[in-house]
Amino acid sequence: MIINLKSKDCDYILSHNYIGYLSYIYLNKPYVVPITYFFKDNSIICYSSTGHKINAMRKHPHVSLQVASIDSVSEWKSVLVHGVYNEIEGSEAKALLHEFSLGIKDIIMRIEQKDLDYISEFSAKIYKEDLPIVFKIEIEGITGKLRKNN
């Protein structure tokens, strides 16, 4: 049976995971890429280096993020977020990146029982020359589905 998740269940899934699939449009084609995220205050916090997805989201800011918890083909939960890309700069970006790092480390500690010291331990994005681009997905809507055996 497939049922719609309630808002609180969607929030729970988003707040207890840190890897999602970001969808965006580039040159009139859809793209989907895995991304590390942190859910807070009805927004998704992320960061990236300048490149394909950042250039695409700057031109077409409407994006989506899908997060799933899959136990089997017949037992899963999935949440889809629709929102708008919003680039953050300056001291606010630095503060959000710090909050992102602490939040992800807390989730990993709870779920995987791993104690991490540095952002490099859970993210492949290491910046030596350029600062990362910090952005939020300002959430416009969230839907969720659950499939379970009866």
N, C-alpha and C positions, 0 to 999 in steps of 0.2 A: 504494500500500500504506500502511495506517495501522498504526503500531506504538506501543507504550507506551514512554515515555521512562524512563530510569533516574534515580534520585534525583540523581546528580551533574549530569545534563543539565538537570533541572528547576532545580536551584540555579544553574546557569550562566545559564539564561534569566532567572531572577528577578534575579540580580545584575548582569546586563548590560543591563537595561532600567529605566526609571523612570516609565513611564505604564502604568497598569493599569485594570481596570474593577471597581470595588467594588460588591458586591451586598449588599443588606440588606433587611429587612422593615419596613414602616411601615404601620400600620392594616391589617394582614393582606394587604398587597399587596407584591410584590417590586419593588425599584428597582435600577437599575444606573446608576452614574455614573463618568465617568473621574476618575482621581485620580493625583497624583504620589506615588510611594512610594520607599522605600529598603529593600532587603532586607539584614538583618544578624542573625546569631546566631539562626537559626530563628524570626525574627519580621519583620513588615513594619512599618516606621515611616512614619507619615503625620501630617499636621496639617490642621486646618480651622478655620473660624470656627463659632460656635454657630449651629445651624440645623437643617434637616430631617434630614440624615443623622446628625448627632451625637445629636439627640433620639431618633431611631429606634434607633441602636446602643446607647444607654444603656438602652432598654427591652428590646431584643432583641439581645444581644451576639454571637450566632452570625452570622458573615458569611463571604463568600468574595471572593476577588480573582482575576481572570483576566488573564493576560498572554499576548500572542501575538506571534509573529514570522512575518509572512506575506509570502512572495515571490510566490506566485500561488495560484490556486484549487486547484492540485494539489501545491503545495509550501509547507508551513507547519509551525510548532511552536506548541503551546499548553500552558500550565500553569494549573492550577486549584488555588488554595490555599483550604482551609477552616480557619477559626480563630475566635478569640474576641476581641472588642473589649476593650481595656484602656486606659483613660484614664490619662495620666501627668501629674503635677503638680510644681510647685516647681522646685528646682534640677535634678532628673532630667529634667524636660521641657525645660528650657533647654539642657541638655547634649545631649539627643537631637536637638533641633531644629538645633543646631550641627553635630552629626555627620551628620544628614540633609542639610543644606546642602552640606557638604564632599563627601559621598558622591555626591550628584546632580551637583555640578559636575565631579567626576572622571569620572563616566560620560559626561556630555555632552562633555567634552574628548576622551575616547577615541573615542566614536562619531561625534560631529559636528564635531570639531576646532574647537570654539568655547570660548574662554576667558571665563568669566563671573565677574563680581565680586560680584554680589549675588543673594540668593534671589529678588528681584523679577524678575530676568531669565529665570527658568524657571518661575515660579509666578505665577498671577494673584492669589493671596491676599496682599494688602497690608493690614497691620493698623496703623491709626493710633491707635485708641482702646483696643481690646481686644487682649489677648494671644491668640495662636492656641491652640487646643486640640490638644495633642500626644497621639497615641495609637499604640498598637501593636496589631497583629493577632498574637496568640500562636498560632502555627501548630499545628494538630492533625493536618493531613494535606495532602499534596501529590500531585497526579497530573498526568501530562503525556502528550501525544500528539504524534506527528509523522506528517505525510503527505509522501510523496515519490514521484516517478516511478521506475519500475523501468527 
